[in-house]
Amino acid sequence: MSQNSTATRPQARKQWTATDLGLIAVFAALVAASAFVPGVPVGALGVPITIQMLIIMLTGLVLGAGRGFAAVGLYVLLGLAGLPIFSGGRSGLGILAGPSAGYIIAFPLAAAATGWLAAVVIRKTVKYRALFFFAAAMVSSIVLVHGLGVLGMMVNGKLDFGKAFLADLVYYPGDTIKNVLAAIIAVSLHKAFPDLLVRRVK
């Protein structure tokens, strides 16, 4: 094979290291632990306000798309498999028939989307990272978490769009505060550990 063809061959995709797998496990455990902080049920369907969104957004901002999705996806899979790690100690596939199903399904997707956006921010700028991280978390939470959350309440809670949308609005103030905190913490972690995500997106 010629040198030219070798030079133009795409580089092999990097495999996750033991450190990556450890970070995935640690953040999955953090998401699970956050479910044990008592939530506040709100609305007619009683979907609780919890601190989980803070940890899920932080997971994406710190680990990036792939590892963030894996960490939060692992948490969701373990909960569906029967471990009582969803809010209120719930577990099992039956959760998918409840009004909070859309939120739970959205969690790993939101972590992945936030992680992808965080990688773009790290590639492009060192200024105003907290602001851009916050924007990334807000976009992901509004489009995915709240979007699928409304859909879940419509399908499983038998609400029309207007009622489901109004029921979901109560979560916006809390999620905004959680996204601010996630962005601030993520900036601090990236400063303390510069290669945490940067080396994976260069």
C-alpha positions as semicolon CSV with decimal commas, in nm:
position;residue;x (nm);y (nm);z (nm)
1;M;0,000;0,000;0,000
2;S;0,136;0,342;-0,092
3;Q;0,235;0,608;0,160
4;N;-0,031;0,842;0,025
5;S;-0,313;0,598;0,084
6;T;-0,184;0,533;0,433
7;A;-0,165;0,905;0,508
8;T;-0,520;0,969;0,394
9;R;-0,669;0,680;0,586
10;P;-0,899;0,804;0,867
11;Q;-0,755;0,755;1,213
12;A;-0,904;0,477;1,421
13;R;-1,163;0,591;1,667
14;K;-1,027;0,615;2,019
15;Q;-1,157;0,357;2,263
16;W;-1,274;0,453;2,608
17;T;-1,006;0,411;2,872
18;A;-1,041;0,280;3,224
19;T;-1,062;0,643;3,336
20;D;-1,354;0,703;3,099
21;L;-1,538;0,398;3,230
22;G;-1,470;0,509;3,585
23;L;-1,611;0,856;3,517
24;I;-1,920;0,702;3,356
25;A;-1,976;0,487;3,665
26;V;-1,917;0,776;3,905
27;F;-2,159;1,010;3,730
28;A;-2,421;0,736;3,695
29;A;-2,394;0,689;4,072
30;L;-2,426;1,066;4,125
31;V;-2,745;1,077;3,919
32;A;-2,882;0,783;4,117
33;A;-2,785;0,944;4,448
34;S;-2,959;1,267;4,349
35;A;-3,285;1,074;4,318
36;F;-3,278;1,006;4,692
37;V;-3,298;1,375;4,774
38;P;-3,670;1,420;4,844
39;G;-3,858;1,575;4,555
40;V;-4,160;1,803;4,565
41;P;-4,463;1,660;4,379
42;V;-4,641;1,930;4,182
43;G;-4,941;1,950;3,954
44;A;-5,236;1,717;3,915
45;L;-5,011;1,429;3,801
46;G;-4,763;1,468;4,086
47;V;-4,443;1,464;3,877
48;P;-4,185;1,574;4,138
49;I;-3,934;1,858;4,125
50;T;-3,593;1,704;4,204
51;I;-3,226;1,803;4,185
52;Q;-3,160;1,538;3,920
53;M;-3,162;1,787;3,635
54;L;-2,864;1,961;3,797
55;I;-2,659;1,639;3,796
56;I;-2,775;1,532;3,448
57;M;-2,680;1,866;3,292
58;L;-2,352;1,863;3,484
59;T;-2,280;1,513;3,352
60;G;-2,315;1,630;2,993
61;L;-2,115;1,948;3,048
62;V;-1,830;1,759;3,212
63;L;-1,816;1,430;3,022
64;G;-1,929;1,529;2,674
65;A;-2,184;1,362;2,449
66;G;-2,076;0,997;2,444
67;R;-1,973;0,949;2,804
68;G;-2,257;1,171;2,927
69;F;-2,512;0,962;2,738
70;A;-2,352;0,642;2,868
71;A;-2,355;0,759;3,232
72;V;-2,716;0,877;3,236
73;G;-2,825;0,589;3,013
74;L;-2,670;0,344;3,260
75;Y;-2,868;0,506;3,540
76;V;-3,193;0,478;3,342
77;L;-3,127;0,115;3,243
78;L;-3,052;0,015;3,603
79;G;-3,372;0,183;3,719
80;L;-3,580;0,011;3,452
81;A;-3,414;-0,319;3,546
82;G;-3,552;-0,290;3,897
83;L;-3,312;-0,092;4,113
84;P;-3,511;0,164;4,318
85;I;-3,313;0,463;4,194
86;F;-3,581;0,676;4,032
87;S;-3,728;0,962;4,235
88;G;-3,937;0,839;4,525
89;G;-3,764;0,500;4,519
90;R;-3,953;0,391;4,209
91;S;-3,818;0,137;3,963
92;G;-3,909;-0,107;3,688
93;L;-4,052;-0,090;3,340
94;G;-4,384;0,026;3,481
95;I;-4,234;0,374;3,508
96;L;-4,269;0,400;3,132
97;A;-4,647;0,393;3,174
98;G;-4,643;0,685;3,420
99;P;-4,667;1,058;3,355
100;S;-4,294;1,110;3,419
101;A;-4,190;0,864;3,145
102;G;-4,107;1,138;2,896
103;Y;-3,871;1,307;3,139
104;I;-3,687;0,983;3,218
105;I;-3,649;0,890;2,852
106;A;-3,517;1,239;2,781
107;F;-3,248;1,233;3,051
108;P;-2,972;1,051;2,856
109;L;-3,062;1,236;2,536
110;A;-3,033;1,570;2,715
111;A;-2,697;1,474;2,867
112;A;-2,570;1,382;2,519
113;A;-2,698;1,702;2,358
114;T;-2,557;1,918;2,637
115;G;-2,226;1,734;2,612
116;W;-2,206;1,789;2,237
117;L;-2,275;2,160;2,278
118;A;-2,020;2,181;2,561
119;A;-1,757;2,029;2,331
120;V;-1,834;2,294;2,069
121;V;-1,791;2,567;2,331
122;I;-1,457;2,427;2,447
123;R;-1,332;2,406;2,088
124;K;-1,435;2,761;2,004
125;T;-1,369;2,982;2,304
126;V;-1,223;3,023;2,651
127;K;-1,432;3,332;2,722
128;Y;-1,777;3,335;2,877
129;R;-1,780;2,956;2,909
130;A;-2,020;2,963;3,201
131;L;-2,269;3,161;2,993
132;F;-2,235;2,928;2,694
133;F;-2,257;2,620;2,916
134;F;-2,574;2,762;3,068
135;A;-2,719;2,823;2,721
136;A;-2,631;2,468;2,618
137;A;-2,806;2,325;2,922
138;M;-3,113;2,543;2,869
139;V;-3,148;2,447;2,503
140;S;-3,117;2,076;2,583
141;S;-3,353;2,088;2,879
142;I;-3,621;2,290;2,700
143;V;-3,614;2,099;2,371
144;L;-3,560;1,747;2,501
145;V;-3,653;1,720;2,869
146;H;-3,950;1,954;2,867
147;G;-4,052;1,857;2,515
148;L;-4,059;1,484;2,588
149;G;-4,196;1,554;2,936
150;V;-4,500;1,725;2,785
151;L;-4,539;1,438;2,540
152;G;-4,526;1,185;2,823
153;M;-4,797;1,366;3,014
154;M;-5,012;1,379;2,702
155;V;-4,972;1,008;2,628
156;N;-4,969;0,858;2,978
157;G;-5,153;1,128;3,169
158;K;-5,422;1,176;2,902
159;L;-5,379;1,552;2,904
160;D;-5,427;1,770;2,599
161;F;-5,129;1,976;2,485
162;G;-5,240;2,297;2,658
163;K;-5,283;2,134;2,999
164;A;-4,961;1,932;2,967
165;F;-4,768;2,245;2,865
166;L;-4,903;2,441;3,161
167;A;-4,825;2,152;3,395
168;D;-4,468;2,149;3,265
169;L;-4,415;2,525;3,305
170;V;-4,384;2,491;3,682
171;Y;-4,047;2,318;3,634
172;Y;-3,886;2,600;3,436
173;P;-3,776;2,829;3,725
174;G;-3,612;2,543;3,915
175;D;-3,444;2,402;3,605
176;T;-3,309;2,746;3,517
177;I;-3,144;2,774;3,859
178;K;-3,009;2,418;3,830
179;N;-2,864;2,493;3,489
180;V;-2,689;2,802;3,625
181;L;-2,533;2,592;3,901
182;A;-2,438;2,314;3,659
183;A;-2,262;2,564;3,431
184;I;-2,067;2,721;3,718
185;I;-1,959;2,384;3,857
186;A;-1,865;2,257;3,512
187;V;-1,641;2,558;3,444
188;S;-1,464;2,499;3,775
189;L;-1,411;2,130;3,698
190;H;-1,273;2,204;3,351
191;K;-1,033;2,458;3,503
192;A;-0,917;2,206;3,761
193;F;-0,891;1,921;3,509
194;P;-0,813;2,080;3,168
195;D;-0,796;1,747;2,982
196;L;-1,129;1,622;3,111
197;L;-1,305;1,700;2,784
198;V;-1,068;1,923;2,586
199;R;-0,841;1,640;2,472
200;R;-1,143;1,455;2,333
201;V;-1,256;1,737;2,104
202;K;-0,931;1,880;1,967
